[in-house]
Amino acid sequence: MQCGLSPNLHHCLLLQLEVQCPPGVTLGFVAEHWNLCRAVYSIQNEKRENVMRVRGPCATYGCGSDSVFEVKSLDGVTDIGSIIRKWNGLLSTMGDADHFDIRFPLDLDVKMKAMIFGACFLIDFMYFESSPAPPRRSSR
């Protein structure tokens, strides 16, 4: 992942994920877009051309419910699939394991399937993973 900085403040600190398979061969990119309320991403091919959109909920913490990220066509009309972080009850708050359902058509191009999996990794990293607490200093 990398952070792309641009002269516009609202583009600062937006993340982008490059999907490669095998290592060194780029399949495409998942790029975050600035939005005041919700998670918005574009899935791009290896030429950085937008091919799909991902749109998340306004609240991604999912306390008590699933968090659904819709995968749609570029025009935003056609449903292609979804990435769903499942709410596992209190286990979701006490453990460090997440459960995701990823849905897409069986006949979707295999590269695009890989790109949706890449989007899932980026979404998990951005919204559902917490950084470890810094080590405490001994008082001795």
N, C-alpha and C positions, 0 to 999 in steps of 0.2 A: 504494500500500500504506500501511497505517497500523498503528500499534501501539496496541492497546487496553489500557489499564491498569484494573485492578479492585482492590478491597480484598483479594482473595485473592492471595497471593504466587505461587501456581502459574499464575495467569492473566497475570502480568506479562510483558510483552514478547512476547506472542503476536501473530502477524501475520494480517492480513486483506487480501484482494485484492478490489477491486470491478471487475467486468467491465461495460464500457459499449459499446454499439453502437447507433447512432452515438454519438459523444461527447456526454455529457450525459443519455443514456438508459440507466439501469441495467438490466442483464439479471439480475444476481445477484451473489453473493459467494462467495469461498472463504475459509473460516475455519480457522485452525490450532487444534487442541486439545492441551492439555498431556497428555503421555504419557511415562512414564519410559524406555521402550525404543524406541519406533518413531514414525514420522511418522504423524499422524492428522489428517485434515481433514474438514470437512463442506462440501458444495456446497449453497448456499442460493439460493432464487429471489429475486426483487426485493423480496419481503415479508419476507425473512430467515427463511423457513421451510426447514428442512432437507429436501433432496430426494434426496441421494446422499451416500455416504461414500467417502473415499479412505484406504487403509491401506497404509503403506510397510513396507519391511523393517527389521529391527532395526539393521543396519549399512548406511548409505546411501553409503558411500564407494566401493563397487563395485569394489574392486581385484581384477581377475581375473574378474569376472562382471557380468552385467547387474543393475541395480537395478529391481525390479518394484514398482510402486505399483498396488494393486488398486482399481478403482472398483466399488463394490457398492451394492445397495439399502440403505435405512435399516435394515432388519432384519439386515443383514450376511450374508444367505444367498444372494441372487441376484447373480451376476456380471453387471455391466453392461459393463465394459471394463477397460482397463489403460493405464497410462502407464509406459513402460519406457525407462530410460536405458541405451543400449547401451554395452557395454564394447568399445572399439576397440583393444585391445591397448596397446602402449606409446605409441601416438599419443594415447591418452586422457590420459596423464600429461604429455606434452610440449607439447601444444597447448592452445588455448583454445576449441576447437569441441566441442560435444556433439551426440550423435545420439540423438534420442528417437523411439520408436514410440508412437503414440497409437491405441488400438483402442476402437471402440464400434460398436453396431449401426447399420446404414445408416438404419433407420427411427426412430432416436432423434430427439427434438425438436431442431431446429436451435439453440435457445437452450441446451439442455443440452450439445450438442456444443461450443458456444462456452465454456461453463463448464468443461468438461474441459480445453480448451486453456488457459484461465486457470489452472487447477490446475497444469498442466504448467509454466507460467511461474513460478508461486510456488515449486514444488518445485525447479526449476532454480536460481532465485535463492537459496533457502535452503540447498541441499545441495551444489551443484556449481559455484557461482561463487565466486571468491575476490576479495577487495578488492585493488586495486592497492597495491603497496608504496609507502610514503611517499617523496617525493623525498629524495635524500641531499644533505646540505650539503657545499658545496665546502670543502676544507681550506685554501684560499688565504687 
